Amino acid sequence: MADAFFKIPVPVNEPILSYAPGTSERAKLQANLNRLLAEEIEIPLMIGGKEVRTGNMGEVRLPHDHNRIIARYHKAGPTEVEMAIAAAGAAWREWQAMAWHARAAVFLRAAEILVCRYHTLQNAVTMLGQSKTPHQSEIDAVCETADFWRFNPYFMETVMQPQPGSPLGMWNMVEQRALEGFVFAVSPFNFTSIAANLPSAPAMMGNTVVWKPASSGVYPAHLLMRIYNEAGLPPGVINLVMGSGAEVGNPVLAHQNLAGVHFTGSTEVFRDVYRMLGQNISHYKSYPRVVGETGGKDFLIAHASADIEALVTAMMRGAFEYQGQKCSALSRAYIPDTLWPAVSRAVIEQAESIKMGDVSDFTNFMGAVIDAGAFQRISSYIEYARASSTAQIIAGGQCDDRVGYFIRPTVVQVTDPRHRLMEEEIFGPVLTVYVYPEKEYAETLRLCDVTSPYGLTGSVFANDRLAIQQACTALRYAAGNFYINDKPTGAVVGQQPFGGARASGTNDKAGAVQNLLRWVSPRTVKETFCPPREYRYPYMMED
């Protein structure tokens, strides 16, 4: 199938199931949750298409019931890392030479396998392992994952199409080659869809991948590998290796054939990765491509003309959905003093009404934070606020890790706009609010821009169009994803390409053409049909 110009099917975002009472999807999901809770599986490494077991085991515990183990997984050491790199190298030549539309077909098929055969299972696994509610898991583990696998092939077609002009007598061409070497994909715990996208985006462009998921995101990664295999991905194209950053990351980053890094995680770790790349730069065969999406201190600024009901809803959902464990989660808000009395009453009432607990109980809005480390870090910020003379906890503040790592949705009001809780990423259910004088809207926009080192997401709430325009201009570099009268979370593949700059990453927009362009190396080809036969130019002729 080579003699045709192929067109990728126009993608459509996967519909979101409701899991409302009485629906078939609710019954199926509850049945899968019960089955998973009754078993404990073993998860191997997947290298060169083969299962690899090391005996060095890690545990998958439920964040909301940390005494319950649902899986144990094998960790990689130096030997397995070398095996994964070798497998990626062995698969590279045939995979990069495969027609782009044939590579696309693997991931288009993976999307359908996920939706048709693994929909409920992947949802249940993500709910339990990451303590996500049915809705948060649905929009992530199923819908956004399927969207990445449908939209990225469509964007790949866009990458392959553009060609240069050709004057008479010659033909100029550009081909998009895979990078020479392998790509290292490092995915976080909080989004199964990111775990799907980080290795698959470079892979569909012809690269082979060594993939290290977060230790707390191993179970859904295991299912993703099963889907890749069923979709026909050749052995060695994506190699799954679990383990610590030191055991896996350090030897991978030091390898001479490293061609790129696709990373989502903390700003500190990404800076360490960049530092290691710089130290090893003379050792690499090529300059590695680096794509990273890291932290955020995401903001909401309200103008006096804002709709209070919509504003409060955005604050609740933006700050507390999935326990605030999104790089895009709302973490700081600027509210005018004229609106604050009404806003604060509603915020306190709604925050205190939020139900949290075991995600298998579908009436809960929140689950637990991911692990003991996260619990301790977030709790320390709450205690810092409690002891601060310029901060007041007006809602929440309770932390309890006896059964699960539960932290109540917490709202802190500060009088110092440069308070530590306004500047540092917390990555948990803590929203800090600064109340500003209504007449100082322009000054507060400038304050918002310079307070945090990050530049990921933000939003403005206003009905006054001039106020909206002021915010768009003043905060142009404060957020790579900017929202007007909406919460600063919930980017959808194909609708809002996602990523930020400053300390938030390289802004290479996941789910867009910009990201895929980073995983190819163009080659220009010029063919001359009638080449010159004389080295002398006309100007050299004598008068």
C-alpha positions in Angstrom: 0.0 0.0 0.0 2.4 2.7 -1.2 1.0 4.0 -4.5 -1.4 6.6 -3.1 -1.6 9.8 -1.1 -3.0 8.7 2.2 -5.3 10.8 4.3 -5.6 10.2 8.1 -9.2 10.1 9.2 -10.4 13.4 10.6 -10.3 12.9 14.4 -13.1 13.6 16.8 -12.7 13.9 20.6 -13.8 10.8 22.4 -17.2 11.3 24.1 -17.2 11.4 27.9 -19.3 8.8 29.7 -21.3 10.1 32.7 -21.3 7.1 35.0 -24.6 8.4 36.3 -26.8 6.1 38.4 -28.6 3.5 36.3 -26.1 3.6 33.4 -24.5 0.5 32.0 -21.0 2.0 32.2 -21.5 2.6 35.9 -22.3 -1.0 36.5 -19.4 -2.2 34.4 -17.0 0.1 36.2 -18.1 -1.0 39.7 -17.7 -4.6 38.7 -14.2 -4.0 37.5 -13.3 -2.1 40.6 -14.5 -5.0 42.7 -12.5 -7.5 40.7 -9.3 -5.5 40.8 -9.6 -5.0 44.6 -9.9 -8.8 45.0 -6.6 -9.6 43.2 -3.0 -8.7 43.1 -1.1 -8.9 39.9 2.6 -9.0 39.0 3.9 -6.4 36.5 7.1 -7.2 34.5 9.3 -4.9 32.5 8.7 -5.0 28.8 11.9 -5.0 26.7 12.1 -5.9 23.1 8.6 -7.2 23.2 9.4 -9.7 26.0 8.5 -9.7 29.7 11.5 -9.3 31.9 11.5 -10.0 35.7 14.3 -8.9 38.0 12.9 -9.9 41.4 13.6 -6.4 42.7 10.0 -5.6 43.5 8.0 -2.4 44.1 4.4 -2.2 45.3 1.2 -0.5 43.9 -0.8 0.7 46.9 -4.1 2.5 46.9 -3.5 6.2 48.0 -6.9 6.2 49.7 -6.3 2.9 51.5 -2.5 2.6 51.7 -2.6 -0.8 53.4 -4.1 -2.4 50.3 -1.8 -3.6 47.6 -3.2 -4.4 44.1 0.0 -5.0 42.2 3.7 -5.6 42.6 6.2 -4.7 39.8 9.7 -5.5 38.8 12.3 -2.7 38.9 15.0 -2.3 36.4 18.7 -2.1 37.1 21.8 -1.3 35.0 21.5 -4.6 33.1 17.9 -4.1 32.1 18.5 -0.4 31.1 21.3 -1.6 28.7 18.9 -4.3 27.4 16.2 -1.6 26.7 18.6 0.7 24.9 19.9 -2.2 22.8 16.3 -3.3 22.0 15.5 0.3 20.9 18.6 0.4 18.7 17.8 -3.0 17.1 14.2 -1.9 16.3 15.2 1.5 15.0 16.2 0.8 11.4 13.1 -1.0 10.3 10.7 1.2 12.3 12.1 4.5 11.0 12.0 3.2 7.5 8.3 2.2 7.7 5.9 4.4 5.8 4.5 7.1 8.0 0.9 6.1 7.4 1.7 2.5 8.5 3.1 3.8 11.7 0.1 6.0 12.2 -2.2 3.0 11.7 -0.7 1.3 14.8 -1.8 4.2 17.1 -5.1 4.7 15.4 -5.8 1.0 16.1 -4.6 1.4 19.7 -7.2 4.1 20.2 -10.0 1.8 19.1 -8.7 -1.1 21.2 -8.6 1.1 24.2 -12.1 2.4 23.7 -13.7 -0.9 22.7 -11.9 -3.4 24.8 -10.0 -1.7 27.7 -12.2 1.3 28.4 -13.6 0.2 31.7 -10.5 -1.6 32.8 -8.1 1.3 32.2 -10.5 3.6 33.9 -10.7 1.3 37.0 -7.0 0.8 37.2 -6.4 4.6 37.1 -9.1 5.2 39.7 -7.5 2.8 42.1 -3.8 3.4 41.5 -4.0 7.2 41.3 -7.1 7.8 43.5 -9.1 9.4 40.8 -12.9 9.8 40.7 -14.8 8.2 37.8 -15.0 11.5 35.9 -11.4 12.5 36.4 -10.2 9.1 35.3 -12.6 9.0 32.3 -11.5 12.3 30.9 -7.9 11.3 31.3 -7.2 7.5 31.1 -9.7 6.9 28.3 -10.8 10.1 26.5 -7.6 12.0 26.4 -5.5 8.9 25.7 -7.7 8.0 22.7 -7.6 11.7 21.6 -3.7 11.7 21.6 -3.7 8.5 19.5 -6.2 9.9 17.0 -5.1 13.5 16.7 -1.3 13.0 16.6 -1.5 10.9 13.4 -3.6 13.6 11.9 -1.1 16.2 12.9 1.7 13.9 11.6 0.1 14.1 8.1 0.4 17.9 8.4 4.1 17.6 9.3 4.8 15.4 6.2 3.0 17.5 3.6 4.9 20.8 3.2 7.3 20.9 0.4 9.6 23.7 -0.9 9.2 25.3 -4.3 11.1 24.1 -7.4 12.2 26.3 -10.3 12.4 24.9 -13.8 15.1 22.2 -14.2 15.1 20.9 -10.7 13.0 19.2 -8.0 13.4 20.3 -4.3 12.1 17.9 -1.7 12.0 17.6 2.1 11.7 14.4 4.0 11.1 14.0 7.8 13.5 11.6 9.3 13.4 10.1 12.7 16.1 11.2 15.1 19.2 9.1 15.0 19.3 7.2 18.3 16.6 6.6 20.9 14.2 8.9 22.8 13.9 8.7 26.6 10.3 9.2 27.8 9.7 10.1 31.5 6.0 10.2 32.5 4.4 11.3 35.7 1.8 9.6 38.0 -1.1 12.1 37.6 -2.2 11.5 34.0 -2.5 8.2 32.2 -2.9 10.1 29.0 0.5 11.8 29.5 2.0 8.4 30.1 0.5 7.3 26.8 1.6 10.4 24.8 5.2 10.8 26.0 6.5 7.6 24.4 3.9 7.3 21.5 4.4 10.8 20.0 8.1 10.2 19.2 7.4 6.6 18.3 4.8 7.5 15.6 7.4 9.9 14.1 9.7 6.9 13.6 11.7 6.9 16.8 12.3 4.1 19.2 11.8 4.8 22.9 13.0 3.8 26.4 10.1 4.7 28.7 10.2 5.2 32.4 6.9 5.8 34.1 6.5 7.2 37.6 6.5 4.4 40.2 3.0 5.4 41.3 1.8 5.2 37.6 3.0 1.7 36.8 -0.3 -0.2 36.6 -1.9 1.9 33.8 1.5 1.9 32.0 1.4 -1.9 32.0 -2.1 -1.8 30.3 -0.9 0.7 27.8 1.9 -1.7 26.8 -0.6 -4.4 26.4 -2.6 -2.2 24.1 0.4 -1.3 22.0 1.2 -5.0 21.6 -2.3 -5.8 20.5 -2.3 -2.9 18.1 0.7 -4.4 16.3 3.6 -2.2 17.5 6.8 -4.0 16.6 9.0 -5.3 19.5 11.5 -2.8 20.8 9.8 0.3 19.5 8.7 1.2 23.0 10.4 -0.4 26.0 8.9 -0.2 29.4 11.4 0.1 32.3 10.3 0.9 35.9 12.7 2.0 38.6 14.3 4.9 40.4 15.6 7.9 38.6 19.2 7.0 39.6 18.9 3.4 38.5 17.2 4.1 35.2 17.5 7.8 34.3 21.2 8.3 35.0 22.6 5.6 32.7 20.0 6.5 30.0 21.0 10.2 30.0 24.7 9.3 29.8 24.3 7.0 26.8 25.9 8.3 23.6 22.9 7.3 21.4 20.4 9.4 23.4 18.6 11.5 20.7 15.9 13.1 22.8 14.1 13.4 26.1 10.3 13.7 26.4 9.6 14.6 30.0 6.7 15.6 32.3 7.4 16.0 36.0 8.8 18.4 38.5 10.8 21.5 37.7 13.7 20.4 39.9 14.0 17.0 38.2 13.8 18.6 34.7 16.6 21.0 35.6 18.7 18.1 36.8 18.0 16.4 33.4 19.1 19.5 31.5 22.2 19.8 33.7 23.2 16.2 33.0 22.6 16.7 29.2 24.9 19.8 29.3 27.6 17.9 31.2 27.5 15.1 28.7 27.0 17.2 25.5 30.4 16.3 23.9 29.6 12.6 24.5 26.4 12.4 22.4 26.3 11.4 18.7 23.7 14.1 18.1 22.5 17.1 20.2 19.5 15.6 22.1 16.1 17.2 21.6 14.6 18.2 24.9 10.9 18.6 25.4 9.7 19.2 29.0 6.5 20.2 30.8 7.0 20.8 34.4 5.4 22.7 37.3 3.0 25.6 37.6 1.7 28.2 40.0 -1.5 28.7 38.1 -3.6 31.7 38.7 -7.1 33.2 38.5 -7.6 36.9 38.6 -11.1 38.3 38.9 -12.2 41.7 37.8 -15.0 43.6 39.7 -17.3 42.8 36.8 -16.9 39.0 37.2 -19.9 36.6 37.5 -19.6 35.5 41.1 -21.3 32.1 40.7 -19.2 31.1 37.7 -16.1 32.4 39.5 -16.6 30.3 42.6 -17.4 27.2 40.5 -14.1 27.7 38.7 -12.2 28.1 41.9 -13.7 24.9 43.4 -13.1 22.8 40.3 -9.9 24.4 39.2 -8.2 24.0 42.7 -9.7 20.8 44.1 -10.5 18.3 41.2 -8.1 15.4 41.5 -6.9 16.9 44.8 -5.1 19.7 43.0 -2.5 17.2 41.6 -2.5 18.8 38.1 0.3 20.9 36.8 -2.6 23.2 35.6 -4.5 23.2 38.9 -5.6 26.6 40.3 -3.2 27.5 43.1 -3.5 31.3 43.6 -6.4 33.7 43.1 -6.7 37.5 43.1 -10.1 38.7 44.1 -11.2 42.4 44.3 -12.2 43.6 47.7 -15.7 44.5 46.5 -16.4 40.9 45.5 -14.6 39.2 48.3 -17.4 39.2 51.0 -19.8 37.3 48.6 -17.1 35.2 47.1 -15.6 34.1 50.4 -19.0 33.1 51.8 -19.6 30.9 48.8 -16.0 29.5 48.7 -16.1 28.5 52.4 -19.5 26.9 52.1 -18.7 24.9 49.0 -15.2 23.9 50.1 -16.6 22.6 53.4 -19.3 20.7 51.6 -16.9 18.7 49.4 -17.1 15.0 50.1 -13.9 13.0 49.9 -12.9 9.4 50.5 -12.5 6.1 48.7 -13.0 6.7 44.9 -15.0 3.5 44.7 -17.8 5.5 46.4 -19.0 7.5 43.4 -20.5 10.2 45.6 -17.0 11.5 46.5 -15.7 14.6 44.7 -12.1 14.0 45.9 -9.8 11.1 46.7 -6.4 11.0 48.4 -3.1 12.6 47.4 -0.8 10.1 45.8 1.6 9.0 48.5 3.2 9.7 51.9 5.8 12.1 50.4 3.1 14.2 48.8 1.0 14.1 52.0 3.9 15.4 54.1 4.9 18.1 51.6 1.4 19.5 51.3 0.7 19.2 55.0 3.9 21.3 55.7 2.5 24.1 53.6 -0.7 24.1 55.5 1.2 24.2 58.8 3.3 27.0 57.5 0.2 29.0 56.7 -1.3 28.2 60.1 1.8 29.7 61.8 2.1 32.7 59.5 1.1 36.1 60.7 0.1 37.2 57.2 -2.1 34.1 56.4 -5.4 32.7 57.6 -6.9 29.3 56.8 -10.5 30.1 56.1 -11.6 26.6 54.9 -10.2 23.1 55.3 -6.7 22.6 56.7 -7.3 19.1 58.1 -4.9 16.3 57.2 -5.3 12.6 58.0 -3.1 9.7 56.8 -4.4 6.9 59.1 -6.2 5.1 56.3 -5.4 7.1 53.2 -3.5 10.2 52.4 -6.4 12.6 52.8 -6.1 16.4 52.9 -9.3 18.5 53.1 -9.7 21.2 50.3 -8.0 24.1 51.9 -8.4 27.8 51.2 -5.8 30.3 52.7 -6.3 34.1 52.6 -3.0 36.1 52.7 -2.4 39.8 53.2 1.1 39.6 51.6 0.8 39.1 47.8 4.4 37.7 47.8 3.6 35.2 50.5 5.4 31.8 50.1 2.0 30.2 49.3 1.5 32.6 46.5 4.8 31.8 44.9 5.7 28.1 45.3 4.1 25.2 43.7 2.3 23.0 46.2 0.7 20.4 43.9 -2.2 19.6 46.3 -5.6 20.8 47.3 -4.5 24.2 48.6 -5.8 27.5 47.1 -4.3 30.8 48.3 -6.2 34.0 47.8 -5.0 37.6 47.8 -7.7 40.3 48.1 -6.8 43.4 46.2 -8.3 46.9 46.1 -10.7 47.0 43.2 -9.1 50.2 41.8 -5.7 48.5 41.6 -6.7 46.0 38.9 -3.9 47.0 36.5 -1.3 46.9 39.3 -2.6 43.5 40.4 -2.2 42.2 36.8 1.5 43.2 36.9 1.8 41.7 40.4 0.4 38.4 39.1 2.8 38.3 36.2 6.0 38.7 38.4 5.0 36.8 41.5 5.8 33.3 40.3 8.6 31.9 38.2 6.2 29.6 36.3 4.2 30.3 33.1 1.8 27.4 32.6 -1.9 28.2 33.0 -4.0 31.1 34.2 -7.4 32.6 33.8 -9.3 35.9 34.0 -12.9 36.4 35.1 -14.6 39.5 33.9 -17.7 40.7 31.9 -16.0 44.0 31.1 -14.3 43.5 27.7 -11.7 46.1 28.4 -10.7 44.3 31.6 -10.4 41.1 29.6 -8.2 42.7 27.1 -6.0 44.3 29.8 -5.5 40.9 31.3 -4.7 39.3 28.0 -2.0 41.9 27.3 -0.5 42.1 30.8 -0.4 38.3 31.3 0.8 37.4 27.8 3.9 35.5 29.0 2.4 34.4 32.4 0.6 31.4 30.9 1.0 29.2 27.9 -2.7 28.2 28.3 -4.9 31.2 29.1 -8.6 31.0 29.9 -11.3 33.6 29.8 -14.2 33.1 32.2 -13.2 29.4 32.8 -11.0 27.5 35.2 -7.3 27.1 34.2 -7.5 23.3 33.8 -9.0 20.8 31.4 -7.2 21.4 28.1 -8.5 19.1 25.4 -6.4 17.5 22.6 -7.2 19.2 19.3 -8.8 22.2 21.0 -6.3 23.7 23.5 -2.7 22.6 22.7 -1.1 22.3 26.2 2.2 23.7 27.6 3.9 26.6 29.2 7.2 28.4 29.3 9.3 30.1 32.0 10.0 27.5 34.7 7.0 25.5 33.4 8.9 23.9 30.5 9.7 24.2 26.8 6.1 24.9 25.7 6.2 22.4 22.9 2.4 21.9 23.1 1.3 18.4 23.7 -1.4 17.3 21.3 -0.3 19.6 18.5 1.9 19.8 15.4 4.6 21.7 17.4 5.3 18.7 19.6 5.6 16.3 16.7 8.0 18.6 14.9 10.5 18.1 17.7 10.8 14.3 17.0 11.9 14.6 13.4 15.1 15.7 11.6 14.3 17.1 8.1 16.5 16.3 5.1 16.4 18.5 2.1 17.0 16.8 -1.3 17.7 18.7 -4.5 17.6 16.8 -7.9 18.9 18.7 -10.9 17.6 17.3 -14.2 20.2 19.0 -16.5 23.3 19.7 -14.5 25.9 22.3 -15.8 28.8 21.0 -17.9 31.1 24.0 -17.7 32.6 25.5 -14.5 32.9 29.0 -16.0 30.2 31.6 -15.4 29.0 34.1 -18.1 30.5 37.1 -16.3 34.0 35.6 -16.9 33.8 36.0 -20.6 36.0 38.6 -22.2 34.4 41.7 -23.8 
